[in-house]
Amino acid sequence: MNSRALSALALALMLAEASSAANSAPPVRATSPVPAAVPSQPEGPATAAEIEAGISRAVELRVGKGYDEALAQLAAVETRLAGLDRSDPSAADARAEVGYQRGLVLQEAGRLADAAGAFDGVARHLPSTSVAGHARLSLAEVQIRLERPDDAAETYRSVLRENPKLAGAALLGLAGLEESRGHVVEAARAYRNIVRNFPSAAETPSAKKSLEAVCGRLLEGKPSTTMLEEIVARGDCLMDANRAPEAEALYQATLKRRMPPEERVSLLMALGQALDAQDRTAASERVYRQVVKLTPGTPEAAWAQMTIVQGFLDRGRLSEAVRELERIVKAYPGTPAQAQAQFEAGSVYEALRNPKKAEEAYRKVLELAPQSPWGLEAQSCLVRMVEQKP
């Protein structure tokens, strides 16, 4: 079962039990044939302290494998919650916590179909609560155990859409699922997504280790298909292994084939990165220019041009960098790329010791996108420049 940062309603006991029986030995069912008695509860609406205490008791019972008693305790808490205002966010969080805890109890008790229903109920009916994303992660784990891999994959993807803060956990689960199904390319993509986009996530060390193993298998033999996804995956693995010349050769050979423009753009972008890794910036610039020509005005073209700018900066060619940035400002009106390029132009003008042009550039950022990260940064730069004036 997945671990999570607990809400005010959960207990430290759950943390200590985070890696419990859901993914280990076969669960132990409650053996008593006599239904557990519902604990007596005070009358009237529940207080937050009473709700927390009730859920705490249910967690204790679950940890002690008293599953029927834990379910009865959660049912009693749910009864008390019925008297609370449903529009109150804290009441919704409490209901979600009860549903999530019920799912954990059922999961550990081996009642997987019922557990799936409990987790799905939280995700569907209380999607805005703090526990909804964790319920989705647990639902995916149960779906895997129920041999419903397609459903599990879609559930993991729903976490990426609806609960981006849990993206690392969702991608790691998805990668492991795809790897177990023999989908090596898909597994490598998911692992790499974690490594590249979530470098500080708790899941990253595990993803790095798994990615190395998957890439080893992917590069052992010849490509099994000519599909672009496998070609790019193999190239990425070569780049990870510091084998940029081999990645370049792979991309160059593939580009000789006829293919849709969008596939050609993806390969050209990958080829440019392989050339950059070999410090062949002039060659990579030519490749990125092809991307701009094939897809003018697109995010891919903006990325290619910003990469060209970075190449100029790395080589100390500041005047060429600022000219390229001015082209980007004109080519992508109303886009984040325009605001970024305008801000970067201000930075380059400062490096060129042209404070007047730098100030003009920063003020233009404030006109274009005052509330964007670039706008806020430009405001800070203007304040600094004013303070530095004699």
C-alpha distance (Angstrom), angle and dihedral (degrees) to the residues before:
residue distance angle dihedral
M1 . . .
N2 3.74 . .
S3 3.80 123.3 .
R4 3.76 122.6 -135.1
A5 3.76 144.9 177.9
L6 3.76 104.3 -86.2
S7 3.77 126.4 -124.1
A8 3.78 121.1 -131.9
L9 3.79 87.7 -91.5
A10 3.81 97.0 59.4
L11 3.78 127.6 77.5
A12 3.75 137.4 -124.2
L13 3.78 86.1 -117.4
M14 3.76 89.4 72.2
L15 3.79 90.7 55.7
A16 3.77 91.5 52.5
E17 3.77 88.5 50.8
A18 3.82 96.9 43.3
S19 3.79 95.9 119.2
S20 3.81 95.6 42.2
A21 3.76 135.7 139.3
A22 3.82 98.6 -50.9
N23 3.82 91.1 89.0
S24 3.82 101.2 27.1
A25 3.79 136.1 50.1
P26 3.82 121.8 3.5
P27 3.79 108.9 -76.4
V28 3.77 122.3 -103.6
R29 3.78 115.7 -122.5
A30 3.78 122.5 -144.6
T31 3.79 105.7 -98.7
S32 3.78 101.6 -158.2
P33 3.82 111.9 104.6
V34 3.78 90.3 -159.4
P35 3.82 113.4 93.4
A36 3.79 112.8 -115.7
A37 3.76 114.6 -105.3
V38 3.77 116.2 -113.5
P39 3.81 107.9 -112.9
S40 3.75 115.2 -113.0
Q41 3.80 113.3 -104.0
P42 3.79 133.9 -166.5
E43 3.74 116.8 -101.8
G44 3.82 124.1 -108.3
P45 3.81 132.2 36.7
A46 3.78 115.2 -24.8
T47 3.78 122.6 -113.5
A48 3.80 121.9 -134.4
A49 3.79 90.0 -109.3
E50 3.82 91.8 53.1
I51 3.79 91.9 48.9
E52 3.79 91.6 49.4
A53 3.79 91.2 48.1
G54 3.80 91.5 49.6
I55 3.79 93.4 50.7
S56 3.80 89.9 44.2
R57 3.79 89.7 56.5
A58 3.81 90.9 49.2
V59 3.80 90.4 53.0
E60 3.81 90.8 50.8
L61 3.79 90.1 51.7
R62 3.81 91.7 48.5
V63 3.80 91.7 50.5
G64 3.80 88.5 51.4
K65 3.84 89.7 49.1
G66 3.78 92.1 -115.0
Y67 3.78 90.5 140.6
D68 3.81 100.2 162.8
E69 3.79 90.6 47.8
A70 3.81 90.9 47.9
L71 3.80 90.9 52.1
A72 3.80 90.7 49.3
Q73 3.80 90.5 50.2
L74 3.81 91.5 51.0
A75 3.81 90.5 48.2
A76 3.80 89.1 54.0
V77 3.80 91.3 50.5
E78 3.79 90.1 48.4
T79 3.80 89.7 53.3
R80 3.80 90.3 54.4
L81 3.81 90.0 48.8
A82 3.81 90.8 58.0
G83 3.79 89.2 78.2
L84 3.80 94.7 57.2
D85 3.79 126.5 95.8
R86 3.80 106.9 -92.6
S87 3.80 91.1 -149.6
D88 3.80 90.6 60.9
P89 3.86 108.3 102.9
S90 3.80 91.5 -147.2
A91 3.80 90.0 55.3
A92 3.81 90.0 50.9
D93 3.80 90.2 50.2
A94 3.79 90.1 50.8
R95 3.81 92.2 50.5
A96 3.80 90.1 48.3
E97 3.81 90.9 49.7
V98 3.80 90.7 51.7
G99 3.81 91.2 49.2
Y100 3.79 91.9 47.4
Q101 3.80 93.0 48.5
R102 3.81 89.5 48.5
G103 3.80 88.6 54.5
L104 3.80 91.6 51.0
V105 3.80 91.4 50.5
L106 3.79 92.5 49.2
Q107 3.80 91.5 45.2
E108 3.79 92.9 53.1
A109 3.80 90.6 44.3
G110 3.80 89.8 57.6
R111 3.81 94.8 -113.1
L112 3.79 91.8 128.9
A113 3.80 99.6 164.2
D114 3.81 90.5 51.8
A115 3.80 90.3 45.9
A116 3.79 90.4 52.6
G117 3.79 89.1 52.4
A118 3.80 92.0 51.1
F119 3.81 94.5 48.9
D120 3.80 92.2 43.8
G121 3.80 90.4 50.6
V122 3.80 91.3 56.6
A123 3.81 92.7 46.3
R124 3.81 94.1 47.2
H125 3.78 103.3 37.9
L126 3.81 101.6 30.6
P127 3.83 101.8 31.7
S128 3.80 95.9 148.1
T129 3.79 96.3 56.2
S130 3.78 123.4 105.2
V131 3.80 93.1 -113.8
A132 3.83 97.8 49.9
G133 3.79 94.9 91.3
H134 3.80 92.2 50.3
A135 3.79 89.0 49.6
R136 3.81 89.0 55.1
L137 3.80 91.5 50.4
S138 3.80 90.8 50.5
L139 3.80 90.6 46.1
A140 3.81 90.1 55.8
E141 3.81 90.8 51.1
V142 3.80 90.8 51.4
Q143 3.81 91.7 46.9
I144 3.80 89.2 55.0
R145 3.80 90.4 52.5
L146 3.81 88.7 48.4
E147 3.84 88.0 54.7
R148 3.79 93.5 -114.1
P149 3.83 99.2 129.9
D150 3.80 96.4 160.2
D151 3.80 90.8 54.1
A152 3.81 90.3 46.8
A153 3.81 91.9 51.5
E154 3.79 91.1 51.3
T155 3.81 90.9 47.6
Y156 3.80 90.8 53.5
R157 3.81 89.0 50.0
S158 3.80 89.8 51.0
V159 3.82 88.4 57.9
L160 3.81 88.8 54.3
R161 3.81 89.5 52.5
E162 3.78 100.6 39.9
N163 3.82 105.4 25.9
P164 3.82 108.5 33.1
K165 3.80 92.0 167.9
L166 3.80 86.9 69.7
A167 3.82 93.7 47.2
G168 3.80 93.6 115.6
A169 3.80 93.3 55.4
A170 3.81 92.2 43.4
L171 3.80 93.5 49.7
L172 3.79 92.1 47.2
G173 3.79 90.6 51.2
L174 3.80 92.0 46.2
A175 3.80 91.9 47.9
G176 3.79 92.1 50.8
L177 3.80 90.6 48.2
E178 3.81 93.0 50.4
E179 3.78 91.4 46.2
S180 3.81 91.1 52.2
R181 3.81 88.6 52.4
G182 3.80 91.9 52.6
H183 3.82 93.0 -109.6
V184 3.79 94.9 137.7
V185 3.81 97.1 167.4
E186 3.80 92.8 51.5
A187 3.82 91.1 45.9
A188 3.81 91.8 50.8
R189 3.80 90.7 49.6
A190 3.81 92.6 52.5
Y191 3.81 94.6 45.3
R192 3.81 90.8 48.1
N193 3.79 90.8 49.1
I194 3.80 88.6 60.5
V195 3.80 94.1 45.9
R196 3.80 95.0 47.4
N197 3.77 102.5 36.4
F198 3.82 103.6 29.1
P199 3.82 104.7 36.6
S200 3.81 93.4 155.9
A201 3.80 96.4 46.1
A202 3.79 119.2 119.2
E203 3.81 88.4 -123.0
T204 3.82 95.3 56.9
P205 3.84 99.8 88.6
S206 3.80 90.6 51.6
A207 3.81 90.8 45.4
K208 3.82 91.7 52.0
K209 3.78 92.2 52.0
S210 3.79 92.8 46.8
L211 3.81 92.1 45.8
E212 3.80 91.1 55.4
A213 3.80 90.3 52.9
V214 3.81 93.7 46.3
C215 3.81 92.1 47.6
G216 3.79 89.6 50.5
R217 3.81 90.3 57.3
L218 3.80 92.4 42.5
L219 3.81 93.1 53.9
E220 3.79 96.5 42.5
G221 3.78 94.8 85.6
K222 3.76 140.8 21.5
P223 3.83 119.8 -74.8
S224 3.79 109.9 -76.8
T225 3.80 91.4 -149.6
T226 3.79 140.4 15.4
M227 3.79 92.1 -124.7
L228 3.78 115.6 135.7
E229 3.82 93.0 -127.0
E230 3.80 92.4 60.3
I231 3.81 92.8 44.2
V232 3.81 91.7 51.8
A233 3.82 91.3 44.1
R234 3.82 91.1 52.9
G235 3.79 90.3 46.6
D236 3.80 91.6 50.4
C237 3.80 89.9 51.2
L238 3.80 90.5 50.9
M239 3.79 89.5 50.8
D240 3.80 90.5 49.7
A241 3.82 88.0 54.3
N242 3.83 92.0 50.7
R243 3.81 90.5 -110.6
A244 3.81 96.0 130.9
P245 3.85 95.9 149.9
E246 3.82 89.9 57.5
A247 3.80 90.9 47.6
E248 3.79 89.6 50.3
A249 3.82 91.3 51.3
L250 3.80 90.5 49.3
Y251 3.81 92.7 51.4
Q252 3.81 93.7 43.9
A253 3.80 91.9 51.8
T254 3.80 92.2 48.1
L255 3.82 92.7 48.8
K256 3.79 89.4 62.4
R257 3.81 88.8 71.2
R258 3.77 125.0 86.2
M259 3.81 110.7 -103.6
P260 3.81 142.0 153.0
P261 3.81 115.4 -79.0
E262 3.82 93.5 -111.2
E263 3.82 90.9 56.3
R264 3.79 91.2 47.9
V265 3.80 90.1 51.8
S266 3.82 91.6 52.4
L267 3.78 91.3 50.9
L268 3.79 93.3 45.8
M269 3.79 90.8 52.2
A270 3.81 89.9 50.4
L271 3.81 90.7 46.8
G272 3.79 90.9 51.7
Q273 3.79 90.5 54.6
A274 3.81 91.1 49.3
L275 3.81 89.5 53.0
D276 3.80 91.8 46.5
A277 3.80 89.1 53.5
Q278 3.82 87.2 59.3
D279 3.82 92.3 48.0
R280 3.80 89.9 -113.9
T281 3.78 93.0 139.1
A282 3.81 96.6 157.5
A283 3.81 90.5 55.7
S284 3.80 92.5 44.8
E285 3.81 90.2 50.4
R286 3.82 89.9 57.5
V287 3.79 90.0 50.7
Y288 3.80 93.0 49.1
R289 3.81 89.7 49.5
Q290 3.81 87.1 59.0
V291 3.80 89.5 55.1
V292 3.81 90.6 52.3
K293 3.79 91.0 48.4
L294 3.81 93.9 48.9
T295 3.83 96.3 46.0
P296 3.81 109.9 23.1
G297 3.79 115.8 -173.2
T298 3.81 94.8 12.6
P299 3.82 128.3 122.1
E300 3.82 87.8 -110.5
A301 3.80 90.8 56.2
A302 3.80 91.5 47.2
W303 3.81 90.1 50.6
A304 3.81 90.2 49.9
Q305 3.80 92.4 50.7
M306 3.80 93.1 46.8
T307 3.81 87.9 51.4
I308 3.80 88.8 53.0
V309 3.81 88.1 52.3
Q310 3.79 90.3 52.6
G311 3.79 89.4 52.3
F312 3.80 90.7 54.1
L313 3.80 90.9 48.3
D314 3.79 92.4 49.1
R315 3.81 89.1 54.6
G316 3.78 94.0 45.0
R317 3.80 93.6 -113.3
L318 3.78 94.5 140.3
S319 3.79 98.6 161.0
E320 3.80 91.4 54.6
A321 3.80 89.7 46.3
V322 3.80 93.1 54.5
R323 3.81 91.8 47.0
E324 3.81 89.9 53.0
L325 3.80 90.5 48.4
E326 3.80 90.6 52.6
R327 3.82 88.9 52.9
I328 3.80 89.8 52.7
V329 3.81 91.6 50.5
K330 3.80 89.7 55.6
A331 3.82 96.0 40.9
Y332 3.82 99.2 52.0
P333 3.82 109.0 41.8
G334 3.78 115.9 -177.2
T335 3.81 94.7 9.0
P336 3.81 132.3 115.0
A337 3.81 86.8 -113.3
Q338 3.80 90.2 62.6
A339 3.81 93.3 53.2
Q340 3.79 92.3 44.8
A341 3.81 93.0 49.2
Q342 3.80 91.3 47.9
F343 3.79 91.1 52.0
E344 3.80 92.9 46.0
A345 3.80 88.7 51.0
G346 3.80 88.6 57.5
S347 3.80 90.5 51.8
V348 3.80 92.0 50.0
Y349 3.80 91.9 48.0
E350 3.79 88.1 53.7
A351 3.80 89.2 52.3
L352 3.81 87.9 50.1
R353 3.82 88.2 54.1
N354 3.79 92.5 -116.7
P355 3.82 102.6 131.6
K356 3.80 93.8 169.7
K357 3.80 92.7 58.1
A358 3.80 90.7 41.7
E359 3.78 91.9 53.6
E360 3.81 91.0 47.9
A361 3.80 90.2 51.3
Y362 3.79 93.8 49.6
R363 3.81 92.0 47.8
K364 3.79 88.7 51.4
V365 3.80 89.3 55.6
L366 3.80 89.1 55.8
E367 3.80 89.3 53.0
L368 3.80 93.2 48.2
A369 3.81 102.4 41.8
P370 3.82 113.8 -4.4
Q371 3.82 95.6 169.8
S372 3.78 96.6 43.5
P373 3.82 121.3 101.6
W374 3.80 87.4 -105.5
G375 3.79 91.3 51.5
L376 3.79 92.5 50.9
E377 3.79 90.8 47.4
A378 3.80 91.0 48.5
Q379 3.81 89.7 53.0
S380 3.80 89.7 53.9
C381 3.80 91.1 49.5
L382 3.80 91.7 51.1
V383 3.80 91.2 50.7
R384 3.78 90.1 49.9
M385 3.80 92.5 49.0
V386 3.80 91.8 50.8
E387 3.79 91.5 50.0
Q388 3.79 91.1 50.5
K389 3.79 95.1 52.8
P390 3.83 112.7 108.3
